[in-house]
Amino acid sequence: MSEKREREQETLQIVKRLDAVINILLETAELKGKPLSMSKRIEMLNAVGLRPIEISKILDKTLSYITAELTRIRKSRPKRTE
């Protein structure tokens, strides 16, 4: 295997591990003494700049589920008046 290919594989393994750690942290996090809802987890990951495909991998949900939740979250926000 080429050196470049080996580095790519190592990077993919690191990304998988980091995704798992993020998921564990979100599963164990609490807000006002209650576990975070899936919607809140999605909202938080989106707020830090992750794309829907990245969020779906971290939370082990389908991309369509994530995009539907993000749409619902955005629609539920109050409209800004300028």
Gaussian input, Z-matrix of N, CA and C with variables (Angstrom, degrees):
# hf/3-21g

backbone

0 1
 N
 C     1     B1
 C     2     B2     1     A1
 N     3     B3     2     A2     1     D1
 C     4     B4     3     A3     2     D2
 C     5     B5     4     A4     3     D3
 N     6     B6     5     A5     4     D4
 C     7     B7     6     A6     5     D5
 C     8     B8     7     A7     6     D6
 N     9     B9     8     A8     7     D7
 C    10    B10     9     A9     8     D8
 C    11    B11    10    A10     9     D9
 N    12    B12    11    A11    10    D10
 C    13    B13    12    A12    11    D11
 C    14    B14    13    A13    12    D12
 N    15    B15    14    A14    13    D13
 C    16    B16    15    A15    14    D14
 C    17    B17    16    A16    15    D15
 N    18    B18    17    A17    16    D16
 C    19    B19    18    A18    17    D17
 C    20    B20    19    A19    18    D18
 N    21    B21    20    A20    19    D19
 C    22    B22    21    A21    20    D20
 C    23    B23    22    A22    21    D21
 N    24    B24    23    A23    22    D22
 C    25    B25    24    A24    23    D23
 C    26    B26    25    A25    24    D24
 N    27    B27    26    A26    25    D25
 C    28    B28    27    A27    26    D26
 C    29    B29    28    A28    27    D27
 N    30    B30    29    A29    28    D28
 C    31    B31    30    A30    29    D29
 C    32    B32    31    A31    30    D30
 N    33    B33    32    A32    31    D31
 C    34    B34    33    A33    32    D32
 C    35    B35    34    A34    33    D33
 N    36    B36    35    A35    34    D34
 C    37    B37    36    A36    35    D35
 C    38    B38    37    A37    36    D36
 N    39    B39    38    A38    37    D37
 C    40    B40    39    A39    38    D38
 C    41    B41    40    A40    39    D39
 N    42    B42    41    A41    40    D40
 C    43    B43    42    A42    41    D41
 C    44    B44    43    A43    42    D42
 N    45    B45    44    A44    43    D43
 C    46    B46    45    A45    44    D44
 C    47    B47    46    A46    45    D45
 N    48    B48    47    A47    46    D46
 C    49    B49    48    A48    47    D47
 C    50    B50    49    A49    48    D48
 N    51    B51    50    A50    49    D49
 C    52    B52    51    A51    50    D50
 C    53    B53    52    A52    51    D51
 N    54    B54    53    A53    52    D52
 C    55    B55    54    A54    53    D53
 C    56    B56    55    A55    54    D54
 N    57    B57    56    A56    55    D55
 C    58    B58    57    A57    56    D56
 C    59    B59    58    A58    57    D57
 N    60    B60    59    A59    58    D58
 C    61    B61    60    A60    59    D59
 C    62    B62    61    A61    60    D60
 N    63    B63    62    A62    61    D61
 C    64    B64    63    A63    62    D62
 C    65    B65    64    A64    63    D63
 N    66    B66    65    A65    64    D64
 C    67    B67    66    A66    65    D65
 C    68    B68    67    A67    66    D66
 N    69    B69    68    A68    67    D67
 C    70    B70    69    A69    68    D68
 C    71    B71    70    A70    69    D69
 N    72    B72    71    A71    70    D70
 C    73    B73    72    A72    71    D71
 C    74    B74    73    A73    72    D72
 N    75    B75    74    A74    73    D73
 C    76    B76    75    A75    74    D74
 C    77    B77    76    A76    75    D75
 N    78    B78    77    A77    76    D76
 C    79    B79    78    A78    77    D77
 C    80    B80    79    A79    78    D78
 N    81    B81    80    A80    79    D79
 C    82    B82    81    A81    80    D80
 C    83    B83    82    A82    81    D81
 N    84    B84    83    A83    82    D82
 C    85    B85    84    A84    83    D83
 C    86    B86    85    A85    84    D84
 N    87    B87    86    A86    85    D85
 C    88    B88    87    A87    86    D86
 C    89    B89    88    A88    87    D87
 N    90    B90    89    A89    88    D88
 C    91    B91    90    A90    89    D89
 C    92    B92    91    A91    90    D90
 N    93    B93    92    A92    91    D91
 C    94    B94    93    A93    92    D92
 C    95    B95    94    A94    93    D93
 N    96    B96    95    A95    94    D94
 C    97    B97    96    A96    95    D95
 C    98    B98    97    A97    96    D96
 N    99    B99    98    A98    97    D97
 C   100   B100    99    A99    98    D98
 C   101   B101   100   A100    99    D99
 N   102   B102   101   A101   100   D100
 C   103   B103   102   A102   101   D101
 C   104   B104   103   A103   102   D102
 N   105   B105   104   A104   103   D103
 C   106   B106   105   A105   104   D104
 C   107   B107   106   A106   105   D105
 N   108   B108   107   A107   106   D106
 C   109   B109   108   A108   107   D107
 C   110   B110   109   A109   108   D108
 N   111   B111   110   A110   109   D109
 C   112   B112   111   A111   110   D110
 C   113   B113   112   A112   111   D111
 N   114   B114   113   A113   112   D112
 C   115   B115   114   A114   113   D113
 C   116   B116   115   A115   114   D114
 N   117   B117   116   A116   115   D115
 C   118   B118   117   A117   116   D116
 C   119   B119   118   A118   117   D117
 N   120   B120   119   A119   118   D118
 C   121   B121   120   A120   119   D119
 C   122   B122   121   A121   120   D120
 N   123   B123   122   A122   121   D121
 C   124   B124   123   A123   122   D122
 C   125   B125   124   A124   123   D123
 N   126   B126   125   A125   124   D124
 C   127   B127   126   A126   125   D125
 C   128   B128   127   A127   126   D126
 N   129   B129   128   A128   127   D127
 C   130   B130   129   A129   128   D128
 C   131   B131   130   A130   129   D129
 N   132   B132   131   A131   130   D130
 C   133   B133   132   A132   131   D131
 C   134   B134   133   A133   132   D132
 N   135   B135   134   A134   133   D133
 C   136   B136   135   A135   134   D134
 C   137   B137   136   A136   135   D135
 N   138   B138   137   A137   136   D136
 C   139   B139   138   A138   137   D137
 C   140   B140   139   A139   138   D138
 N   141   B141   140   A140   139   D139
 C   142   B142   141   A141   140   D140
 C   143   B143   142   A142   141   D141
 N   144   B144   143   A143   142   D142
 C   145   B145   144   A144   143   D143
 C   146   B146   145   A145   144   D144
 N   147   B147   146   A146   145   D145
 C   148   B148   147   A147   146   D146
 C   149   B149   148   A148   147   D147
 N   150   B150   149   A149   148   D148
 C   151   B151   150   A150   149   D149
 C   152   B152   151   A151   150   D150
 N   153   B153   152   A152   151   D151
 C   154   B154   153   A153   152   D152
 C   155   B155   154   A154   153   D153
 N   156   B156   155   A155   154   D154
 C   157   B157   156   A156   155   D155
 C   158   B158   157   A157   156   D156
 N   159   B159   158   A158   157   D157
 C   160   B160   159   A159   158   D158
 C   161   B161   160   A160   159   D159
 N   162   B162   161   A161   160   D160
 C   163   B163   162   A162   161   D161
 C   164   B164   163   A163   162   D162
 N   165   B165   164   A164   163   D163
 C   166   B166   165   A165   164   D164
 C   167   B167   166   A166   165   D165
 N   168   B168   167   A167   166   D166
 C   169   B169   168   A168   167   D167
 C   170   B170   169   A169   168   D168
 N   171   B171   170   A170   169   D169
 C   172   B172   171   A171   170   D170
 C   173   B173   172   A172   171   D171
 N   174   B174   173   A173   172   D172
 C   175   B175   174   A174   173   D173
 C   176   B176   175   A175   174   D174
 N   177   B177   176   A176   175   D175
 C   178   B178   177   A177   176   D176
 C   179   B179   178   A178   177   D177
 N   180   B180   179   A179   178   D178
 C   181   B181   180   A180   179   D179
 C   182   B182   181   A181   180   D180
 N   183   B183   182   A182   181   D181
 C   184   B184   183   A183   182   D182
 C   185   B185   184   A184   183   D183
 N   186   B186   185   A185   184   D184
 C   187   B187   186   A186   185   D185
 C   188   B188   187   A187   186   D186
 N   189   B189   188   A188   187   D187
 C   190   B190   189   A189   188   D188
 C   191   B191   190   A190   189   D189
 N   192   B192   191   A191   190   D190
 C   193   B193   192   A192   191   D191
 C   194   B194   193   A193   192   D192
 N   195   B195   194   A194   193   D193
 C   196   B196   195   A195   194   D194
 C   197   B197   196   A196   195   D195
 N   198   B198   197   A197   196   D196
 C   199   B199   198   A198   197   D197
 C   200   B200   199   A199   198   D198
 N   201   B201   200   A200   199   D199
 C   202   B202   201   A201   200   D200
 C   203   B203   202   A202   201   D201
 N   204   B204   203   A203   202   D202
 C   205   B205   204   A204   203   D203
 C   206   B206   205   A205   204   D204
 N   207   B207   206   A206   205   D205
 C   208   B208   207   A207   206   D206
 C   209   B209   208   A208   207   D207
 N   210   B210   209   A209   208   D208
 C   211   B211   210   A210   209   D209
 C   212   B212   211   A211   210   D210
 N   213   B213   212   A212   211   D211
 C   214   B214   213   A213   212   D212
 C   215   B215   214   A214   213   D213
 N   216   B216   215   A215   214   D214
 C   217   B217   216   A216   215   D215
 C   218   B218   217   A217   216   D216
 N   219   B219   218   A218   217   D217
 C   220   B220   219   A219   218   D218
 C   221   B221   220   A220   219   D219
 N   222   B222   221   A221   220   D220
 C   223   B223   222   A222   221   D221
 C   224   B224   223   A223   222   D222
 N   225   B225   224   A224   223   D223
 C   226   B226   225   A225   224   D224
 C   227   B227   226   A226   225   D225
 N   228   B228   227   A227   226   D226
 C   229   B229   228   A228   227   D227
 C   230   B230   229   A229   228   D228
 N   231   B231   230   A230   229   D229
 C   232   B232   231   A231   230   D230
 C   233   B233   232   A232   231   D231
 N   234   B234   233   A233   232   D232
 C   235   B235   234   A234   233   D233
 C   236   B236   235   A235   234   D234
 N   237   B237   236   A236   235   D235
 C   238   B238   237   A237   236   D236
 C   239   B239   238   A238   237   D237
 N   240   B240   239   A239   238   D238
 C   241   B241   240   A240   239   D239
 C   242   B242   241   A241   240   D240
 N   243   B243   242   A242   241   D241
 C   244   B244   243   A243   242   D242
 C   245   B245   244   A244   243   D243

   B1=1.4510
   B2=1.5294
   B3=1.3136
   B4=1.4512
   B5=1.5250
   B6=1.3060
   B7=1.4601
   B8=1.5288
   B9=1.3352
   B10=1.4563
   B11=1.5307
   B12=1.3121
   B13=1.4739
   B14=1.5300
   B15=1.3274
   B16=1.4652
   B17=1.5232
   B18=1.3346
   B19=1.4576
   B20=1.5266
   B21=1.3270
   B22=1.4620
   B23=1.5219
   B24=1.3310
   B25=1.4655
   B26=1.5243
   B27=1.3242
   B28=1.4555
   B29=1.5336
   B30=1.3198
   B31=1.4633
   B32=1.5250
   B33=1.3370
   B34=1.4641
   B35=1.5258
   B36=1.3151
   B37=1.4659
   B38=1.5301
   B39=1.3202
   B40=1.4643
   B41=1.5231
   B42=1.3306
   B43=1.4673
   B44=1.5295
   B45=1.3187
   B46=1.4662
   B47=1.5189
   B48=1.3217
   B49=1.4644
   B50=1.5223
   B51=1.3223
   B52=1.4615
   B53=1.5272
   B54=1.3265
   B55=1.4705
   B56=1.5255
   B57=1.3314
   B58=1.4627
   B59=1.5261
   B60=1.3217
   B61=1.4666
   B62=1.5205
   B63=1.3323
   B64=1.4620
   B65=1.5224
   B66=1.3314
   B67=1.4631
   B68=1.5294
   B69=1.3095
   B70=1.4695
   B71=1.5303
   B72=1.3262
   B73=1.4643
   B74=1.5240
   B75=1.3253
   B76=1.4624
   B77=1.5256
   B78=1.3231
   B79=1.4708
   B80=1.5259
   B81=1.3278
   B82=1.4571
   B83=1.5250
   B84=1.3204
   B85=1.4664
   B86=1.5205
   B87=1.3181
   B88=1.4558
   B89=1.5155
   B90=1.3095
   B91=1.4575
   B92=1.5135
   B93=1.3092
   B94=1.4699
   B95=1.5290
   B96=1.3292
   B97=1.4602
   B98=1.5161
   B99=1.3378
   B100=1.4705
   B101=1.5276
   B102=1.3308
   B103=1.4675
   B104=1.5320
   B105=1.3275
   B106=1.4685
   B107=1.5199
   B108=1.2997
   B109=1.4639
   B110=1.5311
   B111=1.3102
   B112=1.4583
   B113=1.5260
   B114=1.3103
   B115=1.4557
   B116=1.5314
   B117=1.3309
   B118=1.4645
   B119=1.5268
   B120=1.3175
   B121=1.4721
   B122=1.5221
   B123=1.3258
   B124=1.4656
   B125=1.5191
   B126=1.3299
   B127=1.4647
   B128=1.5295
   B129=1.3228
   B130=1.4636
   B131=1.5252
   B132=1.3196
   B133=1.4649
   B134=1.5224
   B135=1.3155
   B136=1.4583
   B137=1.5342
   B138=1.3249
   B139=1.4648
   B140=1.5269
   B141=1.3346
   B142=1.4672
   B143=1.5203
   B144=1.3399
   B145=1.4508
   B146=1.5195
   B147=1.3284
   B148=1.4629
   B149=1.5240
   B150=1.3078
   B151=1.4594
   B152=1.5282
   B153=1.3204
   B154=1.4704
   B155=1.5350
   B156=1.3184
   B157=1.4753
   B158=1.5252
   B159=1.3248
   B160=1.4616
   B161=1.5229
   B162=1.3223
   B163=1.4592
   B164=1.5249
   B165=1.3245
   B166=1.4695
   B167=1.5242
   B168=1.3151
   B169=1.4714
   B170=1.5232
   B171=1.3184
   B172=1.4611
   B173=1.5205
   B174=1.3277
   B175=1.4708
   B176=1.5235
   B177=1.3184
   B178=1.4618
   B179=1.5334
   B180=1.3319
   B181=1.4652
   B182=1.5251
   B183=1.3229
   B184=1.4573
   B185=1.5238
   B186=1.3090
   B187=1.4550
   B188=1.5261
   B189=1.3254
   B190=1.4636
   B191=1.5315
   B192=1.3171
   B193=1.4682
   B194=1.5256
   B195=1.3290
   B196=1.4613
   B197=1.5260
   B198=1.3185
   B199=1.4704
   B200=1.5304
   B201=1.3135
   B202=1.4698
   B203=1.5271
   B204=1.3193
   B205=1.4630
   B206=1.5228
   B207=1.3266
   B208=1.4609
   B209=1.5258
   B210=1.3173
   B211=1.4609
   B212=1.5239
   B213=1.3303
   B214=1.4551
   B215=1.5255
   B216=1.3237
   B217=1.4679
   B218=1.5290
   B219=1.3200
   B220=1.4673
   B221=1.5281
   B222=1.3162
   B223=1.4668
   B224=1.5255
   B225=1.3226
   B226=1.4633
   B227=1.5254
   B228=1.3219
   B229=1.4662
   B230=1.5168
   B231=1.3207
   B232=1.4700
   B233=1.5359
   B234=1.3146
   B235=1.4641
   B236=1.5144
   B237=1.3353
   B238=1.4714
   B239=1.5183
   B240=1.3113
   B241=1.4754
   B242=1.5194
   B243=1.3089
   B244=1.4708
   B245=1.4870
   A1=107.90
   A2=116.72
   A3=120.47
   A4=110.80
   A5=115.08
   A6=120.41
   A7=111.34
   A8=116.00
   A9=120.31
   A10=110.50
   A11=116.30
   A12=121.43
   A13=110.72
   A14=116.38
   A15=120.51
   A16=110.97
   A17=117.71
   A18=121.15
   A19=110.90
   A20=117.09
   A21=120.56
   A22=110.59
   A23=116.29
   A24=120.36
   A25=111.08
   A26=117.12
   A27=121.09
   A28=110.53
   A29=116.26
   A30=120.84
   A31=110.75
   A32=116.99
   A33=120.63
   A34=111.75
   A35=117.00
   A36=120.80
   A37=110.71
   A38=116.94
   A39=120.53
   A40=110.29
   A41=116.97
   A42=121.29
   A43=109.95
   A44=118.11
   A45=121.24
   A46=110.83
   A47=116.07
   A48=119.66
   A49=111.29
   A50=116.65
   A51=119.91
   A52=111.34
   A53=116.69
   A54=120.40
   A55=110.70
   A56=116.07
   A57=120.44
   A58=110.68
   A59=117.18
   A60=121.06
   A61=110.53
   A62=117.52
   A63=120.93
   A64=110.15
   A65=116.59
   A66=120.80
   A67=110.87
   A68=117.28
   A69=120.95
   A70=110.17
   A71=116.67
   A72=119.91
   A73=111.46
   A74=116.44
   A75=119.57
   A76=111.90
   A77=116.99
   A78=120.24
   A79=111.55
   A80=116.60
   A81=119.49
   A82=112.75
   A83=117.31
   A84=121.04
   A85=110.59
   A86=114.65
   A87=120.58
   A88=109.82
   A89=115.00
   A90=122.47
   A91=106.70
   A92=116.33
   A93=122.41
   A94=111.32
   A95=115.60
   A96=121.29
   A97=115.57
   A98=116.97
   A99=120.38
   A100=109.03
   A101=116.99
   A102=119.62
   A103=111.15
   A104=115.59
   A105=119.69
   A106=110.50
   A107=115.86
   A108=119.86
   A109=108.77
   A110=116.18
   A111=120.36
   A112=109.68
   A113=116.14
   A114=121.11
   A115=110.82
   A116=116.98
   A117=121.51
   A118=110.26
   A119=117.58
   A120=121.02
   A121=110.52
   A122=114.99
   A123=120.46
   A124=109.96
   A125=115.43
   A126=120.56
   A127=111.11
   A128=117.38
   A129=121.37
   A130=111.56
   A131=116.85
   A132=120.19
   A133=110.75
   A134=116.51
   A135=120.71
   A136=110.31
   A137=116.70
   A138=121.65
   A139=112.64
   A140=116.94
   A141=118.91
   A142=112.09
   A143=115.81
   A144=119.43
   A145=117.29
   A146=116.97
   A147=118.71
   A148=110.17
   A149=115.56
   A150=121.11
   A151=109.31
   A152=117.43
   A153=120.35
   A154=113.38
   A155=118.25
   A156=119.97
   A157=110.89
   A158=117.09
   A159=120.81
   A160=110.41
   A161=116.14
   A162=120.93
   A163=110.27
   A164=116.66
   A165=120.17
   A166=111.21
   A167=117.22
   A168=120.28
   A169=111.19
   A170=116.57
   A171=120.41
   A172=111.28
   A173=116.63
   A174=121.05
   A175=113.40
   A176=116.67
   A177=122.44
   A178=111.35
   A179=114.07
   A180=122.14
   A181=107.76
   A182=116.43
   A183=119.20
   A184=110.20
   A185=115.26
   A186=120.75
   A187=110.57
   A188=116.83
   A189=119.40
   A190=111.32
   A191=117.76
   A192=121.44
   A193=109.86
   A194=116.57
   A195=121.50
   A196=110.74
   A197=116.93
   A198=119.37
   A199=111.02
   A200=117.25
   A201=120.41
   A202=110.50
   A203=117.14
   A204=120.68
   A205=111.03
   A206=117.63
   A207=120.54
   A208=110.97
   A209=116.84
   A210=120.70
   A211=110.36
   A212=116.28
   A213=120.94
   A214=110.75
   A215=116.97
   A216=121.70
   A217=109.80
   A218=116.53
   A219=120.34
   A220=111.51
   A221=117.17
   A222=120.92
   A223=111.78
   A224=116.92
   A225=120.01
   A226=112.75
   A227=116.79
   A228=119.56
   A229=110.07
   A230=115.82
   A231=118.27
   A232=110.62
   A233=115.37
   A234=120.52
   A235=109.20
   A236=114.78
   A237=119.54
   A238=109.10
   A239=115.05
   A240=119.55
   A241=107.65
   A242=115.03
   A243=119.33
   A244=111.54
   D1=138.80
   D2=-179.21
   D3=-70.38
   D4=158.89
   D5=-179.60
   D6=-62.40
   D7=-38.83
   D8=179.13
   D9=-63.22
   D10=-43.76
   D11=-180.00
   D12=-63.75
   D13=-39.51
   D14=178.42
   D15=-63.88
   D16=-41.69
   D17=178.07
   D18=-64.56
   D19=-38.88
   D20=177.70
   D21=-62.75
   D22=-43.25
   D23=179.03
   D24=-63.99
   D25=-41.63
   D26=178.13
   D27=-62.85
   D28=-41.84
   D29=178.98
   D30=-62.66
   D31=-43.78
   D32=177.87
   D33=-60.49
   D34=-39.63
   D35=179.06
   D36=-66.39
   D37=-39.86
   D38=177.75
   D39=-64.11
   D40=-43.33
   D41=179.36
   D42=-61.19
   D43=-43.23
   D44=178.98
   D45=-60.75
   D46=-42.37
   D47=-179.80
   D48=-66.63
   D49=-42.96
   D50=178.05
   D51=-63.02
   D52=-40.72
   D53=176.11
   D54=-58.67
   D55=-42.17
   D56=179.86
   D57=-64.63
   D58=-42.30
   D59=179.34
   D60=-63.31
   D61=-44.20
   D62=178.45
   D63=-60.00
   D64=-44.16
   D65=179.86
   D66=-61.68
   D67=-43.97
   D68=179.70
   D69=-62.59
   D70=-43.36
   D71=178.82
   D72=-61.38
   D73=-41.80
   D74=179.12
   D75=-68.48
   D76=-35.74
   D77=179.76
   D78=-68.39
   D79=-30.69
   D80=-177.32
   D81=-95.39
   D82=-9.39
   D83=-179.76
   D84=-70.96
   D85=151.05
   D86=178.46
   D87=-130.69
   D88=150.19
   D89=174.52
   D90=-127.79
   D91=116.85
   D92=-177.16
   D93=55.95
   D94=40.52
   D95=176.17
   D96=79.36
   D97=4.31
   D98=-179.66
   D99=-120.65
   D100=148.97
   D101=176.56
   D102=-60.67
   D103=148.49
   D104=177.86
   D105=-66.46
   D106=136.28
   D107=175.69
   D108=-72.20
   D109=161.02
   D110=178.09
   D111=-60.76
   D112=-38.58
   D113=179.42
   D114=-60.85
   D115=-43.43
   D116=179.88
   D117=-66.52
   D118=-38.69
   D119=177.40
   D120=-61.19
   D121=-45.01
   D122=179.64
   D123=-62.66
   D124=-44.53
   D125=-179.85
   D126=-60.80
   D127=-42.60
   D128=-179.69
   D129=-65.44
   D130=-44.99
   D131=-179.80
   D132=-65.25
   D133=-37.58
   D134=177.35
   D135=-66.07
   D136=-39.20
   D137=-178.18
   D138=-64.94
   D139=-27.26
   D140=178.67
   D141=-88.85
   D142=5.20
   D143=172.64
   D144=98.00
   D145=9.18
   D146=177.91
   D147=-76.53
   D148=143.91
   D149=178.21
   D150=-79.74
   D151=157.64
   D152=-179.64
   D153=-53.99
   D154=-38.82
   D155=179.72
   D156=-64.66
   D157=-36.06
   D158=178.23
   D159=-69.77
   D160=-40.71
   D161=178.20
   D162=-62.86
   D163=-41.52
   D164=-179.37
   D165=-63.17
   D166=-36.97
   D167=178.60
   D168=-69.88
   D169=-42.75
   D170=-179.33
   D171=-63.35
   D172=-45.18
   D173=-175.43
   D174=-90.60
   D175=-2.61
   D176=179.97
   D177=56.96
   D178=46.52
   D179=176.40
   D180=-121.99
   D181=161.58
   D182=179.69
   D183=-72.55
   D184=154.52
   D185=178.36
   D186=-61.41
   D187=-39.29
   D188=-179.59
   D189=-64.74
   D190=-36.21
   D191=176.86
   D192=-63.47
   D193=-46.12
   D194=-178.64
   D195=-62.96
   D196=-46.60
   D197=-178.61
   D198=-65.57
   D199=-36.76
   D200=177.34
   D201=-65.07
   D202=-42.40
   D203=178.30
   D204=-65.35
   D205=-41.60
   D206=178.48
   D207=-63.09
   D208=-39.00
   D209=177.04
   D210=-63.10
   D211=-45.25
   D212=179.00
   D213=-62.58
   D214=-42.22
   D215=179.97
   D216=-62.14
   D217=-46.12
   D218=-178.72
   D219=-64.29
   D220=-38.73
   D221=-179.65
   D222=-70.13
   D223=-27.78
   D224=-177.84
   D225=-81.27
   D226=-13.14
   D227=178.13
   D228=-71.50
   D229=143.79
   D230=177.65
   D231=-65.60
   D232=145.25
   D233=178.08
   D234=-70.61
   D235=139.56
   D236=176.73
   D237=-87.11
   D238=134.79
   D239=175.75
   D240=-104.36
   D241=131.41
   D242=-177.76
   D243=-118.91

